[in-house]
Amino acid sequence: MFYVLVGLLSGVLGGMGIGGGTILIPALIMFTNLNQQQSQGLNLLCFIPAALVAFITHLRGGYIETKFCMPLIITGLLGALLGASVAVKMPSSFLRRLFGIFLLFMALYEFFYKEKK
């Protein structure tokens, strides 16, 4: 039941565009025997169907600016290839620390961010 709740929460956050990996990756590391690379890989695999559903929902709602899609997709794929190549060569403990630092900075940004009017 725990995995169902973690999956549901990460799917909801992913669908909102916040990022389900912020829940799924730490949960997998803390409550399974997976290392950082395995947890991130599983997160990416789970992200595919969730992202597809979220994409279709946002597209139908008119919330996607299609003129920006191709440049972002192409550079995103290149960045993913580069990032994955680097991540699989790093020690899990170092990658876990980098991920923790990233989450900390994202939390601080969200906490102190002031919405533009």
C-alpha positions in Angstrom: 0.0 0.0 0.0 2.9 2.3 0.7 4.2 2.1 -2.9 0.7 2.8 -4.2 0.5 6.0 -2.1 4.1 7.1 -3.1 3.2 6.4 -6.8 0.0 8.3 -6.5 1.6 11.3 -4.9 4.5 11.4 -7.3 2.0 11.1 -10.2 -0.1 14.0 -8.9 3.0 16.2 -8.4 4.3 15.2 -11.9 1.0 16.0 -13.5 1.0 19.4 -11.9 4.5 20.1 -13.4 6.2 20.2 -10.0 8.1 16.9 -10.4 7.1 13.6 -9.0 10.8 12.7 -8.6 11.0 15.0 -5.6 8.9 12.4 -3.8 9.6 9.2 -5.7 13.4 9.2 -5.6 13.9 9.9 -1.9 11.2 7.3 -1.1 12.9 4.6 -3.2 16.3 5.4 -1.6 15.0 5.3 1.9 12.5 2.4 1.7 14.1 0.0 -0.8 17.6 -1.3 -1.5 17.9 0.7 -4.7 20.9 3.0 -5.2 20.6 6.6 -6.5 21.1 5.7 -10.1 18.5 2.9 -10.0 16.1 5.2 -8.2 16.5 7.9 -10.8 16.2 5.4 -13.6 13.0 4.0 -12.2 11.7 7.5 -11.7 12.3 8.3 -15.3 10.6 5.1 -16.4 7.5 5.9 -14.2 7.6 9.5 -15.6 6.9 8.5 -19.2 3.3 7.4 -18.9 2.6 10.1 -16.3 4.1 12.8 -18.5 2.1 11.6 -21.5 -1.2 11.9 -19.6 -0.2 15.3 -18.2 0.9 16.5 -21.7 -2.5 15.5 -23.3 -4.4 17.1 -20.5 -2.4 20.4 -20.7 -2.6 20.3 -24.5 -6.4 19.9 -24.5 -6.6 22.8 -22.0 -4.7 25.1 -24.2 -1.8 25.5 -21.8 1.1 24.4 -24.1 2.8 27.0 -26.3 3.7 24.7 -29.2 6.1 27.2 -30.8 8.5 26.5 -27.9 8.2 22.7 -28.0 10.8 21.6 -30.7 13.8 23.7 -29.4 13.0 22.5 -25.8 12.6 18.9 -26.9 15.8 18.8 -28.9 18.0 20.5 -26.3 16.2 18.5 -23.5 17.1 15.2 -25.2 20.7 16.3 -25.7 20.9 17.4 -22.0 19.3 14.1 -20.9 21.9 12.1 -22.8 24.7 14.1 -21.4 23.3 14.1 -17.8 22.6 10.3 -17.9 26.1 9.6 -19.2 27.6 11.6 -16.4 25.2 10.2 -13.7 25.9 6.6 -14.3 29.7 7.2 -13.9 29.3 9.0 -10.5 29.4 7.2 -7.2 25.8 6.9 -5.8 26.7 8.7 -2.6 28.0 11.8 -4.5 24.9 11.7 -6.8 22.6 11.5 -3.8 24.3 14.5 -2.3 23.9 16.5 -5.5 20.3 15.6 -5.7 19.8 16.6 -2.0 21.5 20.0 -2.7 19.3 20.5 -5.8 16.1 19.8 -3.7 17.3 22.2 -1.0 17.9 25.0 -3.5 14.6 24.4 -5.2 12.8 24.5 -1.8 14.6 27.8 -0.9 13.7 29.3 -4.3 10.0 28.3 -3.9 9.9 29.6 -0.4 11.4 33.0 -1.1 10.1 33.5 -4.7 7.8 36.4 -5.1 5.2 36.2 -7.9 5.6 38.8 -10.6 2.5 40.9 -11.1 
